[in-house]
Amino acid sequence: MPIEPMDFQLLLPEIFVLSMACIVLVLDLFIHERNRVITYGLSQLTLFGALALVIALADGESRTAMFGTYVADPMASLAKAFVMIVVFAVFLYSKDYLRQRDLFKGEYYVLGLFGVLGMMIMISAHSYLTLYLGLELLSLSLYAMVALHRDSGVASEAAMKYFVLGALASGMLLYGMSLLYGITGSLNIAEVASNIRAMAELDLALIFALSFVVLGLAFKLGAVPFHMWIPDVYHGAPTCVTLFIGSAPKIAAFAMAMRLLAESLGGVQADWSGMLAILAVLSLAVGNIIAIAQANLKRMLAYSTISHVGFLLLGILSGTVEGYASALFYAITYAIMAAAAFGMIILLSRSGFEADALEDFKGLNTRSPWHAFLMLLVMFSMAGVPPTVGFYAKLAVIQAVVGVDLLWLALAAVFFSIIGAFYYLRVVKLMYFDEPVDTQPLQYGTDMHVAISVNGLAILLLGLFPGALMGACMAAMAG
């Protein structure tokens, strides 16, 4: 059976990113060290071109391609668009950081582009095989990026730990998918969903399959008790890589969870929602409580990520369009907040100095009131303080949970959010009420200054006017 020309049209963003990644890879081999900025420029151009293609092809319709293994729908378009925007900011923040540490090489950008391609495939996967290929492409890129600083023992250890635990998670997810294939006889997500709905009752094999799929997802998302890799990887990796891992992949992970749970296993939603409820509460509790004890900002943000995963799961487990839309809104806004938070660490860092300890932020208001204000917005948003977007994101998720009569989950989310506010507000206290330990002037380029300012103000503006983005999320999930 021949492939239809329309199929290639739907895949144009992925084809473009793949082609450009290969061009950047080959071109980088022949570029002199002093002209390395060409690699950076081409990588940014790739993201801009892919974003334009995604927007141009978004027509609100849901269509499949490549024999039903790929889907182009409103959720995919919205998620891919924000992946491009966030990674564009990540590459921009990383430029000076890499240059100051003699790491400004093509590998970072080429691996980043292949990671973007993996995320795009995960988001548009309509078959278990496609989903797994996208996941592995992203994972392999991230493993290599963590070990980017080859002379660093800490980075190598983090990469090894990430690789081993990531492989374990992939194995469990693959085993769950294999069982589903054995039960339903298909790898196509729509066919699997149809076959499961036709089953009279939940048999033992399906319970095992469901359990392994949820466990694999929990590992990949970093939900408790499968969270142990996140703090070590976030801490051990160069900050520019932590920035990449901690931002855009969260949007792709949400899309993967939606394809696997809501679309493929929607017929047994009552069974997996119970598992997600336990994982969500554990993630909220462990993430928020252990973060209080952290003196390193990257580790604190890592435990913060675990607690945010709990909120993400709450939106998904509600099983309604409102819940899915609130989870998508949460994933997008969290990626924006995480990019700003790690971007601030990069902004305060310089050659031979990593500003990743909490005390490095002491007296930031004295050194730079504007950047202290931006960091205040980020911390307020992550804590859920109005009028920042983090408040609205948490509120939307809690409303979705209350809407399905899970009041105890909503109360647990509010309770642990109040506990979590302590460590976010501690950073604000250090910036505004303590004397600076480091008195060196901040070193940053104009592009970095503009980007971090836009990023920080976006957190405030999306909080003041969340309607447009939430409307887009609702339309994406309803479509």
C-alpha positions as CSV (number, residue, x, y, z in Angstrom):
1,M,0.0,0.0,0.0
2,P,1.6,3.3,-1.1
3,I,2.0,6.3,1.3
4,E,-0.3,9.1,0.4
5,P,1.2,12.6,-0.5
6,M,-0.9,14.1,2.3
7,D,1.0,12.0,4.8
8,F,4.2,13.8,4.0
9,Q,2.4,17.1,4.3
10,L,1.3,16.3,7.8
11,L,4.8,15.2,8.8
12,L,6.5,18.3,7.3
13,P,7.5,19.7,10.8
14,E,9.2,16.5,11.8
15,I,10.8,16.1,8.3
16,F,12.1,19.7,8.5
17,V,13.6,19.2,12.0
18,L,15.2,15.9,11.0
19,S,16.7,17.4,7.8
20,M,18.0,20.5,9.6
21,A,19.5,18.4,12.5
22,C,21.4,16.4,9.9
23,I,22.6,19.5,8.1
24,V,23.7,21.1,11.4
25,L,25.5,17.9,12.4
26,V,27.5,17.7,9.1
27,L,28.1,21.5,8.9
28,D,29.4,21.6,12.4
29,L,32.2,19.3,11.5
30,F,33.6,21.9,9.1
31,I,33.1,25.0,11.2
32,H,36.0,26.6,12.9
33,E,35.7,27.1,16.7
34,R,35.4,30.9,16.4
35,N,32.5,30.5,14.0
36,R,30.5,28.1,16.2
37,V,27.7,30.7,16.5
38,I,26.6,29.5,13.0
39,T,25.6,26.2,14.6
40,Y,23.6,28.0,17.2
41,G,21.9,30.3,14.6
42,L,20.9,27.4,12.4
43,S,19.5,25.5,15.4
44,Q,17.4,28.5,16.4
45,L,16.3,28.9,12.7
46,T,15.3,25.2,12.7
47,L,13.0,25.8,15.7
48,F,11.6,28.9,14.2
49,G,10.9,27.2,10.9
50,A,9.3,24.2,12.6
51,L,7.1,26.5,14.7
52,A,5.9,28.2,11.5
53,L,5.1,24.9,9.9
54,V,3.2,23.6,13.0
55,I,1.1,26.8,13.0
56,A,0.5,26.7,9.2
57,L,-0.6,23.1,9.3
58,A,-2.9,23.5,12.4
59,D,-6.5,23.6,11.1
60,G,-8.4,22.2,14.1
61,E,-8.9,18.8,12.4
62,S,-7.7,15.4,13.6
63,R,-6.1,13.3,10.9
64,T,-3.9,10.2,10.9
65,A,-1.1,9.4,8.6
66,M,1.4,6.6,7.9
67,F,-1.1,3.9,8.2
68,G,-2.6,5.2,11.4
69,T,0.8,5.4,13.3
70,Y,0.9,9.2,13.3
71,V,-1.8,11.7,14.3
72,A,-2.0,15.4,13.7
73,D,-4.7,16.9,16.0
74,P,-5.2,20.2,17.9
75,M,-3.4,18.8,21.1
76,A,-0.4,17.9,19.0
77,S,-0.2,21.3,17.3
78,L,-0.5,23.2,20.6
79,A,2.0,21.0,22.5
80,K,4.6,21.1,19.6
81,A,4.3,24.9,19.3
82,F,5.2,25.4,23.0
83,V,8.0,22.8,22.8
84,M,9.5,24.9,20.0
85,I,9.1,28.2,22.0
86,V,10.5,26.8,25.2
87,V,13.5,25.1,23.5
88,F,14.2,28.3,21.6
89,A,14.5,30.0,25.0
90,V,16.6,27.1,26.4
91,F,19.1,27.4,23.5
92,L,19.4,31.1,23.9
93,Y,20.0,30.9,27.7
94,S,22.6,28.2,27.1
95,K,24.8,30.0,24.6
96,D,26.9,32.2,27.0
97,Y,26.9,29.4,29.6
98,L,28.4,26.9,27.2
99,R,30.9,29.5,25.8
100,Q,32.2,30.5,29.2
101,R,33.0,26.8,30.0
102,D,34.5,25.9,26.7
103,L,31.5,23.6,25.9
104,F,30.1,25.8,23.0
105,K,30.2,22.9,20.5
106,G,27.7,21.6,18.0
107,E,26.9,18.5,20.1
108,Y,24.6,20.3,22.5
109,Y,22.5,21.8,19.7
110,V,22.4,18.7,17.5
111,L,21.4,16.5,20.5
112,G,18.9,19.2,21.5
113,L,17.3,19.1,18.0
114,F,17.1,15.3,18.0
115,G,15.5,15.5,21.4
116,V,13.0,18.0,20.0
117,L,12.3,15.5,17.1
118,G,11.8,12.8,19.7
119,M,9.3,15.0,21.6
120,M,7.4,15.8,18.4
121,I,7.1,12.1,17.5
122,M,5.9,11.3,21.1
123,I,3.3,14.0,20.9
124,S,1.9,12.8,17.5
125,A,2.2,9.1,18.2
126,H,-0.9,7.1,17.3
127,S,0.8,3.7,17.7
128,Y,2.8,2.1,20.5
129,L,5.7,1.6,18.2
130,T,5.8,5.3,17.2
131,L,5.4,6.3,20.8
132,Y,8.3,4.1,21.9
133,L,10.6,5.3,19.1
134,G,9.9,9.0,20.0
135,L,10.5,8.3,23.7
136,E,13.8,6.5,23.0
137,L,15.0,9.2,20.6
138,L,14.4,11.8,23.3
139,S,15.9,9.7,26.1
140,L,19.1,8.8,24.2
141,S,19.6,12.5,23.4
142,L,19.1,13.4,27.1
143,Y,21.5,10.7,28.3
144,A,24.3,12.1,26.0
145,M,23.5,15.7,27.0
146,V,23.9,15.0,30.7
147,A,27.4,13.7,30.0
148,L,28.2,16.7,27.8
149,H,30.9,17.8,30.2
150,R,33.1,14.8,29.7
151,D,35.8,15.8,32.2
152,S,33.2,16.1,35.1
153,G,32.9,13.1,37.3
154,V,29.6,14.3,38.7
155,A,28.1,14.7,35.2
156,S,29.3,11.3,34.2
157,E,27.8,9.7,37.3
158,A,24.5,11.5,36.7
159,A,24.4,10.4,33.1
160,M,25.1,6.8,34.1
161,K,22.4,6.9,36.8
162,Y,20.0,8.5,34.3
163,F,20.8,5.9,31.7
164,V,20.3,2.9,34.0
165,L,17.1,4.1,35.5
166,G,15.8,5.3,32.2
167,A,16.4,1.9,30.6
168,L,14.6,0.3,33.5
169,A,11.6,2.6,33.0
170,S,11.6,1.9,29.2
171,G,11.7,-1.8,29.8
172,M,8.6,-1.6,32.1
173,L,6.8,0.6,29.7
174,L,7.7,-1.7,26.8
175,Y,6.6,-4.8,28.7
176,G,3.2,-3.2,29.4
177,M,2.8,-2.3,25.8
178,S,3.7,-5.8,24.7
179,L,1.1,-7.3,27.0
180,L,-1.5,-4.9,25.5
181,Y,-0.5,-6.0,22.1
182,G,-0.9,-9.6,23.1
183,I,-4.4,-8.9,24.6
184,T,-5.7,-6.8,21.8
185,G,-3.7,-7.9,18.8
186,S,-2.9,-4.4,17.7
187,L,-0.3,-1.6,18.3
188,N,-2.7,1.1,17.0
189,I,-3.9,3.3,19.8
190,A,-7.5,3.6,18.4
191,E,-7.8,-0.1,17.8
192,V,-6.4,-1.0,21.3
193,A,-9.0,1.4,22.8
194,S,-11.8,-0.2,20.8
195,N,-10.8,-3.7,21.7
196,I,-10.5,-2.9,25.4
197,R,-13.9,-1.3,25.5
198,A,-15.4,-4.4,23.9
199,M,-14.0,-6.6,26.7
200,A,-16.6,-7.7,29.1
201,E,-14.5,-7.4,32.2
202,L,-10.9,-6.6,33.3
203,D,-8.9,-9.8,33.2
204,L,-5.6,-10.5,34.9
205,A,-3.4,-9.9,31.9
206,L,-5.0,-6.4,31.3
207,I,-4.4,-5.6,35.0
208,F,-0.7,-6.5,34.6
209,A,-0.5,-4.5,31.4
210,L,-2.1,-1.5,33.0
211,S,0.2,-1.7,36.0
212,F,3.4,-1.8,33.9
213,V,2.3,1.1,31.7
214,V,1.5,3.2,34.7
215,L,4.8,2.3,36.4
216,G,6.7,3.1,33.2
217,L,5.0,6.4,32.9
218,A,5.6,7.2,36.6
219,F,9.3,6.5,36.1
220,K,9.5,8.8,33.1
221,L,7.6,11.6,34.7
222,G,9.5,11.2,38.0
223,A,6.5,10.5,40.2
224,V,7.1,9.2,43.7
225,P,8.3,6.4,44.4
226,F,10.1,6.4,41.1
227,H,11.6,9.9,41.5
228,M,15.1,9.0,42.8
229,W,16.9,9.9,39.6
230,I,15.6,13.5,39.3
231,P,17.6,15.3,42.0
232,D,20.9,13.6,41.1
233,V,20.5,14.2,37.4
234,Y,19.4,17.8,37.8
235,H,22.3,18.4,40.2
236,G,25.0,16.5,38.3
237,A,24.2,17.8,34.8
238,P,25.5,21.1,33.5
239,T,22.9,23.8,34.3
240,C,22.1,24.3,30.6
241,V,21.3,20.6,30.3
242,T,19.2,20.7,33.5
243,L,17.3,23.6,31.9
244,F,16.6,21.5,28.8
245,I,15.5,18.3,30.8
246,G,13.4,20.3,33.2
247,S,11.3,22.3,30.8
248,A,10.1,21.1,27.3
249,P,10.1,17.3,27.9
250,K,7.4,17.8,30.5
251,I,5.0,18.9,27.7
252,A,5.9,15.8,25.7
253,A,5.5,13.6,28.8
254,F,2.0,14.9,29.3
255,A,1.2,14.1,25.6
256,M,2.6,10.6,26.1
257,A,0.5,10.1,29.2
258,M,-2.6,11.3,27.3
259,R,-2.0,9.0,24.3
260,L,-1.4,6.0,26.5
261,L,-3.9,6.5,29.3
262,A,-6.8,8.7,28.0
263,E,-6.8,7.6,24.4
264,S,-5.6,4.0,24.5
265,L,-6.8,2.9,28.0
266,G,-9.8,5.3,28.4
267,G,-12.1,2.2,28.7
268,V,-10.5,1.3,32.1
269,Q,-10.1,4.9,33.3
270,A,-11.7,4.0,36.7
271,D,-8.8,1.5,37.2
272,W,-5.8,3.7,36.3
273,S,-7.2,6.8,38.0
274,G,-6.9,5.1,41.4
275,M,-3.2,4.3,40.7
276,L,-2.6,7.9,39.6
277,A,-4.3,9.3,42.7
278,I,-1.8,7.4,45.0
279,L,1.2,8.5,42.9
280,A,-0.1,12.1,42.9
281,V,-0.5,12.4,46.6
282,L,2.9,10.7,47.3
283,S,4.6,13.1,44.8
284,L,3.0,16.2,46.3
285,A,4.0,15.1,49.8
286,V,7.6,13.9,49.2
287,G,8.4,16.6,46.7
288,N,7.3,19.5,48.9
289,I,8.6,18.2,52.2
290,I,12.1,17.1,51.0
291,A,12.6,20.3,49.0
292,I,12.5,22.2,52.3
293,A,15.8,20.6,53.4
294,Q,17.7,21.4,50.2
295,A,20.5,24.0,50.2
296,N,21.2,23.6,46.5
297,L,18.7,25.5,44.2
298,K,19.0,22.8,41.5
299,R,18.1,20.1,43.9
300,M,15.3,22.2,45.4
301,L,13.9,22.7,41.9
302,A,14.2,19.0,41.2
303,Y,12.1,18.1,44.3
304,S,9.8,21.0,43.3
305,T,9.4,19.2,39.9
306,I,8.3,16.1,41.6
307,S,5.5,18.0,43.4
308,H,4.5,19.6,40.1
309,V,4.2,16.1,38.6
310,G,1.7,15.4,41.3
311,F,-0.5,18.3,40.1
312,L,-0.1,17.1,36.5
313,L,-1.4,13.7,37.5
314,L,-4.3,15.2,39.3
315,G,-5.5,16.8,36.1
316,I,-5.2,13.6,34.1
317,L,-6.8,11.3,36.6
318,S,-10.0,13.4,36.7
319,G,-10.8,11.8,33.3
320,T,-12.7,14.9,32.0
321,V,-12.0,17.3,29.2
322,E,-11.7,20.1,31.8
323,G,-9.2,17.9,33.7
324,Y,-7.1,17.1,30.6
325,A,-7.1,20.8,29.6
326,S,-6.0,21.9,33.0
327,A,-3.2,19.3,33.0
328,L,-2.1,20.6,29.5
329,F,-2.2,24.2,30.8
330,Y,-0.2,23.1,33.8
331,A,2.4,21.3,31.7
332,I,2.9,24.3,29.4
333,T,3.1,26.9,32.1
334,Y,5.4,24.7,34.2
335,A,7.8,24.5,31.3
336,I,7.8,28.3,31.0
337,M,8.4,28.7,34.7
338,A,11.1,26.1,34.8
339,A,12.9,27.7,31.8
340,A,12.9,31.0,33.7
341,A,14.1,29.5,37.0
342,F,17.0,27.6,35.5
343,G,17.6,30.6,33.2
344,M,18.1,32.8,36.3
345,I,20.7,30.3,37.7
346,I,22.5,30.6,34.3
347,L,22.3,34.4,34.4
348,L,24.0,34.5,37.9
349,S,26.7,32.0,36.9
350,R,29.9,32.8,35.3
351,S,33.1,31.0,34.2
352,G,34.3,28.8,37.1
353,F,31.3,29.7,39.3
354,E,27.9,27.9,39.4
355,A,25.2,30.0,41.1
356,D,23.3,26.9,42.1
357,A,23.4,27.3,45.9
358,L,20.6,29.1,47.7
359,E,23.1,31.5,49.3
360,D,24.2,32.7,45.9
361,F,20.8,34.4,45.6
362,K,21.4,36.4,48.8
363,G,21.0,40.1,48.3
364,L,20.2,39.8,44.6
365,N,17.9,42.8,44.9
366,T,20.9,44.9,45.9
367,R,22.9,43.7,42.9
368,S,20.1,43.8,40.3
369,P,16.5,44.8,41.4
370,W,15.0,43.9,38.0
371,H,16.4,40.3,38.0
372,A,15.4,39.9,41.7
373,F,11.8,40.9,40.6
374,L,11.8,38.4,37.8
375,M,13.0,35.6,40.2
376,L,10.3,36.7,42.6
377,L,7.7,36.2,39.9
378,V,9.0,32.8,39.2
379,M,9.0,31.7,42.8
380,F,5.6,33.2,43.4
381,S,4.2,31.4,40.4
382,M,5.7,28.0,41.4
383,A,4.3,28.5,44.9
384,G,0.9,29.4,43.4
385,V,0.6,33.0,44.6
386,P,-1.8,35.2,42.6
387,P,-1.8,36.9,40.2
388,T,0.9,34.7,38.6
389,V,0.1,31.9,36.1
390,G,1.1,29.2,38.7
391,F,-1.9,30.2,40.8
392,Y,-4.3,29.9,37.9
393,A,-2.8,26.5,36.8
394,K,-3.2,25.1,40.3
395,L,-6.7,26.5,40.6
396,A,-7.7,24.9,37.3
397,V,-6.4,21.5,38.3
398,I,-8.1,21.7,41.7
399,Q,-11.4,22.7,40.1
400,A,-11.2,19.7,37.8
401,V,-10.6,17.4,40.7
402,V,-13.5,18.9,42.7
403,G,-15.6,18.6,39.6
404,V,-15.4,14.8,39.7
405,D,-16.1,14.7,43.5
406,L,-12.6,13.9,44.6
407,L,-12.6,16.6,47.3
408,W,-10.0,14.8,49.5
409,L,-7.5,15.0,46.6
410,A,-8.2,18.7,46.2
411,L,-7.6,19.3,49.9
412,A,-4.4,17.3,49.8
413,A,-3.1,19.4,46.9
414,V,-3.9,22.6,48.8
415,F,-2.3,21.3,52.0
416,F,1.0,20.3,50.4
417,S,1.0,23.5,48.2
418,I,1.0,25.5,51.4
419,I,3.9,23.5,52.8
420,G,5.7,24.0,49.4
421,A,5.3,27.8,49.6
422,F,7.8,27.8,52.4
423,Y,10.9,27.0,50.3
424,Y,9.8,29.2,47.4
425,L,9.3,32.2,49.7
426,R,12.7,31.4,51.3
427,V,14.4,32.3,48.1
428,V,12.5,35.6,48.0
429,K,13.5,36.3,51.6
430,L,17.2,35.6,50.7
431,M,17.0,38.0,47.7
432,Y,15.3,40.9,49.5
433,F,16.3,40.7,53.1
434,D,19.8,39.2,53.2
435,E,23.2,40.8,52.5
436,P,24.8,39.6,49.2
437,V,27.6,37.0,49.6
438,D,28.7,37.5,46.0
439,T,29.3,41.1,45.0
440,Q,30.5,40.5,41.5
441,P,28.5,42.3,38.8
442,L,26.2,40.1,36.7
443,Q,27.5,39.1,33.3
444,Y,25.0,38.7,30.6
445,G,24.3,39.6,27.0
446,T,21.5,41.8,25.7
447,D,19.7,38.8,24.2
448,M,19.8,36.9,27.5
449,H,18.5,40.0,29.3
450,V,15.6,40.5,26.9
451,A,14.7,36.8,26.8
452,I,14.7,36.3,30.6
453,S,12.7,39.5,31.0
454,V,10.1,38.3,28.4
455,N,10.0,34.9,30.1
456,G,9.4,36.4,33.6
457,L,6.8,38.9,32.4
458,A,5.0,36.1,30.5
459,I,4.5,34.4,33.8
460,L,2.8,37.5,35.1
461,L,0.8,38.3,32.0
462,L,-0.5,34.7,31.6
463,G,-1.6,34.9,35.2
464,L,-3.5,38.1,34.6
465,F,-5.0,37.0,31.3
466,P,-5.1,33.2,31.3
467,G,-8.2,32.9,29.2
468,A,-6.6,32.7,25.7
469,L,-4.2,29.9,26.7
470,M,-6.8,28.0,28.7
471,G,-9.2,28.4,25.8
472,A,-6.6,26.9,23.4
473,C,-6.1,24.0,25.8
474,M,-9.8,23.4,26.1
475,A,-10.2,23.4,22.3
476,A,-7.2,21.1,21.9
477,M,-8.6,18.5,24.3
478,A,-12.1,18.8,23.1
479,G,-10.9,18.3,19.5
